[in-house]
Amino acid sequence: MRTALVVNQDKAVAAWVQGQLGADLFAGDYSAVGVVDIDANQLIGGYVFYDYYPGADISIAVASTHPGFMSRHALQFVGGYVFNQLGVRRVTAVTPRKYVKARSILTRLGFKQEGVKRHLFGRRKDGVMYGLLRADWKVGGLEQNDAITDAA
């Protein structure tokens, strides 16, 4: 599958991610990056960056309909954006508890489970919170961690 990143379409990508997650998480300022399947000309994934605390932390919401959205290019872009461009020390990610594969990918990328936000995605639909410190980022040079390749 050939994929491409979509920028400058924050509202459309954020609305798509919210629809996939079933929750309205982005009340304030945010930015978003989509991942498109070039051949199908269809959005297959999205990253929304919100709750930005300059120099400290940013939250990220991720949704997809296909594992191909976790391409090497997309992962390098996300890490470069939050750690190099924004200069944060950490990233916070929350995913529905039932998304076992997403939680596994977060762990392989170096995220640590930090807690549970009960009923975040609706009644009896908990969110699992993960944190990633800049020092724990394992994807900056993907050649150093080829275990990620099976996620793409």
Beta strands, then each sheet from edge to edge (+ up, - down):
strand 1: 3-6
strand 2: 30-37
strand 3: 42-53
strand 4: 57-64
strand 5: 90-96
strand 6: 112-117
strand 7: 127-133
sheet 1: 1+ 2- 3+ 4- 5- 7+ 6-
end
